[in-house]
Amino acid sequence: MRDVFARIVENIEKVVIGRGEAVRLVVVGLLAGGHVLLEDVPGSGKTLLAKALAASVGCSFKRIQFTPDMLPSDITGINYFNMKVSEFEFMAGPVFANFVLADEINRATPKTQAGLLECMEERQVTIDNVTHKLAPPFMVVATQNPVDTQGVFPLPEAQLDRFTFRIPMQYTSHEASVEILRTHRQAAAPLQPVATADEIMAAQAAVPEIFVHEDMMGYIVSLAEATRAHEGVMLGVSARGALVLMRTAQAMAGVAGRSYVIPDDVKHAAIPVMAHRLILKGTERIKKAAADEIITEILNNTAVPTEFLQS
């Protein structure tokens, strides 16, 4: 798992400059079998990161440009009547790929956004009472611009909960920005795959086998419960959110070369896993990075299982 992770990260960073943490989180999300929401202003490298990830793995890739007039069938596919054979035939939509880039996902209506719910959770599509399985590995990388308020439809809580990580891209440093200009001043050669679908699936199968001590499970549950009790939170992290936090902590341990989870794995994953799952109260809703600050406060105030660390 560590070798696959290192190869993919190194390959992506040939074109995605100065986004080390975002790149690592996206690859961890892939190995954890999850989906990722990339969030920031236009031109911050969201689409480039998603395409570089797909190019680094020898799998199929489809891009969906979300618009307000899209229908769910534009994503999942339709049964159409073939006049030549006088039968209905299934025409698969772009979601039938290993990597799906949902570009500007918040520009589609809630009805269209809901077309991804079954795909992301059950890895299948049901059309006219017929269920079609999606070939593994399957990952949705969605992007959105959080500051745009015209012609957009904020993702509902059920949709946000399907994403393992929400990752803000943020601006790069001065040195990294200069390196971006230097790297992309001429057309670069396309990235070549450095991992296969079988390697990704083997890594994903290994993640649940990474040991999680009972004390660590209690620590994860305590973090989730603390979000529900916080005065600035109307609705905290659910049991599914706690399970996702454990799974990503296992992936964090695996890519670090460990067969067991430590508190630092949980802390590293906590903000990108939990922040977007909080529904905040009153003025907290309009404060920038309020959810991140709440999770940081909870991490600082929740006791770490020191007995496990000492053993």
C-alpha positions in Angstrom: 0.0 0.0 0.0 2.8 2.4 0.9 4.6 1.7 -2.4 1.4 2.3 -4.5 0.7 5.5 -2.5 4.2 6.9 -3.1 4.1 6.1 -6.8 0.8 7.8 -7.4 1.7 10.9 -5.3 5.0 11.3 -7.1 3.4 11.1 -10.5 0.6 13.6 -9.7 3.1 16.1 -8.3 4.8 16.3 -11.7 1.9 18.5 -12.8 0.1 19.5 -9.6 2.7 21.8 -7.9 2.5 23.1 -4.3 -0.5 21.0 -3.3 1.2 18.3 -1.4 -1.4 17.9 1.4 -4.3 17.9 -1.1 -2.6 15.3 -3.3 -1.9 13.0 -0.4 -5.4 13.2 0.9 -6.9 12.5 -2.5 -4.8 9.4 -2.9 -5.6 8.3 0.7 -9.3 8.7 -0.2 -8.8 6.4 -3.2 -7.1 3.7 -1.1 -9.8 4.0 1.5 -12.4 3.3 -1.1 -14.0 6.7 -0.8 -14.9 9.8 -2.8 -13.5 13.3 -2.6 -14.9 16.8 -2.9 -12.3 19.4 -4.0 -13.4 23.0 -3.0 -11.9 26.3 -3.9 -12.1 29.2 -6.4 -11.6 28.7 -10.2 -8.1 28.2 -11.3 -6.8 26.5 -8.1 -6.1 23.2 -9.8 -9.1 21.1 -8.8 -9.8 19.7 -12.2 -6.1 19.2 -12.9 -5.7 17.2 -9.7 -8.7 14.9 -10.5 -7.4 14.3 -14.1 -3.9 13.7 -12.9 -5.2 11.1 -10.4 -7.1 9.2 -13.1 -4.1 9.4 -15.5 -1.9 7.9 -12.8 -3.9 4.7 -12.6 -4.6 2.5 -15.6 -8.4 2.7 -15.4 -11.3 4.3 -17.3 -12.1 8.0 -16.7 -15.1 10.1 -17.5 -15.8 13.8 -16.9 -19.2 15.3 -16.3 -19.6 19.0 -16.6 -22.6 19.8 -14.3 -25.1 22.4 -15.5 -28.6 23.5 -14.3 -30.3 21.8 -17.2 -28.9 18.4 -16.6 -31.1 15.4 -15.7 -30.2 12.3 -13.6 -30.3 10.2 -16.7 -27.5 12.3 -18.2 -25.3 10.8 -15.5 -26.6 7.3 -15.0 -27.8 6.4 -18.5 -31.2 5.5 -20.1 -33.1 2.6 -21.7 -33.8 3.6 -25.3 -35.9 1.9 -27.9 -33.8 0.5 -30.7 -36.0 0.7 -33.8 -33.8 -1.8 -35.7 -34.4 -4.7 -33.3 -37.7 -3.4 -31.8 -36.3 -3.7 -28.2 -35.2 -1.5 -25.4 -31.5 -1.3 -24.9 -29.5 0.2 -22.1 -27.2 3.1 -22.9 -24.7 3.6 -20.0 -24.1 7.1 -18.8 -20.7 8.6 -17.9 -20.9 7.3 -14.3 -19.9 3.9 -15.7 -16.2 4.5 -15.3 -13.6 3.8 -12.6 -12.9 7.5 -12.1 -15.7 10.0 -12.5 -14.9 13.8 -12.4 -18.1 15.6 -11.3 -17.0 19.1 -12.3 -18.8 22.0 -10.6 -21.2 19.6 -9.0 -23.1 22.4 -7.3 -24.3 23.8 -10.6 -26.7 20.9 -11.1 -30.2 20.8 -9.5 -30.7 18.7 -6.3 -32.6 16.2 -8.5 -29.6 15.7 -10.7 -27.2 15.6 -7.7 -29.3 12.8 -6.2 -28.5 10.7 -9.3 -25.1 10.1 -7.7 -26.3 9.0 -4.3 -26.8 5.3 -5.1 -23.7 5.3 -7.3 -21.4 6.6 -4.5 -22.8 4.5 -1.7 -23.8 1.2 -3.2 -21.6 1.3 -6.3 -24.5 0.5 -8.5 -27.2 2.2 -10.7 -30.8 1.2 -10.8 -32.8 2.2 -13.9 -36.3 0.9 -14.6 -36.0 -1.7 -11.8 -32.8 -3.1 -13.2 -29.7 -2.8 -11.1 -26.3 -2.3 -12.9 -23.1 -2.8 -10.9 -20.3 -0.4 -11.3 -16.9 -1.9 -12.0 -14.3 -1.5 -9.2 -12.4 0.5 -8.4 -14.9 3.3 -8.4 -14.3 6.8 -7.3 -16.1 10.1 -7.7 -13.9 13.3 -7.5 -16.2 16.3 -7.4 -15.3 20.0 -7.6 -17.2 23.1 -6.5 -16.6 26.8 -6.1 -17.7 27.8 -2.6 -17.8 31.5 -3.2 -20.1 31.5 -6.2 -23.8 32.1 -5.2 -25.4 32.6 -8.6 -26.8 29.6 -10.5 -25.6 27.1 -7.9 -27.4 24.6 -5.7 -25.6 23.9 -2.4 -25.1 20.2 -1.8 -27.6 18.7 0.7 -26.3 17.0 3.8 -27.0 13.5 2.4 -24.8 14.3 -0.6 -22.0 15.8 1.5 -22.1 12.7 3.7 -21.2 10.5 0.7 -17.8 12.2 0.4 -15.0 10.8 2.5 -13.0 14.1 2.3 -13.7 17.7 1.6 -10.4 19.3 0.6 -9.9 23.0 0.2 -7.1 23.7 -2.4 -6.1 27.2 -1.2 -3.5 29.4 -2.8 0.1 28.2 -3.4 3.2 29.9 -2.0 5.1 32.3 -4.1 7.8 29.8 -4.8 5.3 27.1 -5.8 3.5 29.6 -8.1 6.7 30.4 -9.9 7.3 26.6 -10.2 3.8 26.2 -11.7 4.6 28.8 -14.4 8.0 27.1 -15.1 6.4 23.7 -15.4 3.5 24.7 -17.5 5.0 27.3 -19.8 5.2 24.6 -22.5 2.7 21.8 -23.2 3.8 18.9 -20.9 3.7 15.3 -21.9 0.7 13.4 -20.6 1.1 11.5 -17.4 1.6 7.8 -17.7 -0.1 5.2 -15.4 2.1 4.1 -12.5 -0.4 1.8 -10.8 -3.0 -0.8 -12.1 -6.6 -1.4 -11.1 -5.6 -4.7 -9.5 -3.0 -2.9 -7.3 -5.6 -0.3 -6.2 -8.1 -3.0 -5.4 -5.5 -5.0 -3.4 -4.6 -1.9 -1.4 -8.3 -1.1 -0.7 -8.8 -4.7 0.5 -5.8 -4.4 2.8 -7.1 -1.2 4.5 -9.8 -3.0 6.7 -7.1 -5.4 7.9 -5.1 -2.7 9.6 -5.4 -3.1 13.4 -7.5 -0.7 15.3 -7.3 -1.0 19.1 -10.5 -0.8 21.2 -9.2 2.3 22.8 -8.7 3.9 19.4 -12.3 3.1 18.5 -13.5 4.7 21.7 -11.4 7.8 20.9 -13.0 8.0 17.4 -16.5 7.7 18.9 -15.7 10.3 21.6 -14.7 12.8 18.8 -18.0 12.1 17.0 -20.0 12.5 20.2 -18.2 15.8 21.0 -19.4 17.3 17.7 -23.0 16.5 18.7 -22.6 18.2 22.1 -20.8 21.3 20.9 -22.7 24.5 21.5 -22.1 25.8 18.0 -23.3 22.6 16.2 -26.9 21.8 15.4 -26.2 18.4 14.0 -23.0 16.5 14.6 -21.1 13.6 13.0 -23.2 10.4 12.6 -22.2 6.8 13.1 -21.3 6.6 9.4 -19.0 9.6 9.8 -17.2 7.9 12.7 -16.9 4.7 10.6 -15.4 6.8 7.7 -13.0 8.4 10.2 -11.8 5.0 11.3 -11.4 3.7 7.7 -9.4 6.7 6.7 -7.2 6.5 9.8 -6.5 2.9 8.8 -5.5 4.1 5.3 -3.3 6.8 6.8 -1.6 4.1 8.9 -1.1 1.9 5.8 0.5 4.6 3.6 2.8 5.4 6.5 3.9 1.7 6.5 2.2 0.7 9.8 -0.2 -2.2 10.4 -1.9 -0.4 13.3 -3.6 2.9 13.9 -2.3 5.6 16.2 -4.0 8.8 17.4 -2.0 10.9 14.9 -3.7 9.0 12.1 -7.1 9.9 13.4 -6.1 13.6 14.0 -4.7 13.9 10.5 -8.0 12.7 9.0 -10.4 14.4 11.4 -10.9 17.8 9.8 -11.2 16.7 6.1 -13.5 13.9 7.2 -15.7 15.6 9.9 -15.9 19.3 9.1 -18.3 19.0 6.1 -20.5 16.7 8.1 -21.4 19.4 10.7 -24.5 21.5 10.5 -23.7 24.7 12.4 -25.9 27.0 14.4 -26.6 30.8 13.9 -23.6 32.9 13.2 -21.3 29.9 13.0 -22.8 29.2 9.6 -21.3 32.4 8.1 -17.9 32.3 9.7 -15.2 31.2 7.4 -13.6 27.9 8.5 -15.9 27.7 11.5 -16.3 23.9 11.2 -12.5 23.4 11.0 -12.1 25.5 14.1 -14.7 23.5 16.0 -13.0 20.2 15.0 -9.6 21.6 16.1 -11.1 22.6 19.4 -12.6 19.1 19.9 -9.3 17.5 19.1 -7.5 19.6 21.7 -10.1 18.9 24.4 -10.7 15.2 23.8 -8.4 12.9 25.8 -6.0 10.7 23.7 -5.8 7.0 24.8 -2.4 7.3 26.4 -2.5 3.7 27.6 -2.5 2.5 24.0 0.4 4.8 23.1 2.5 3.5 26.1 1.8 -0.1 25.2 
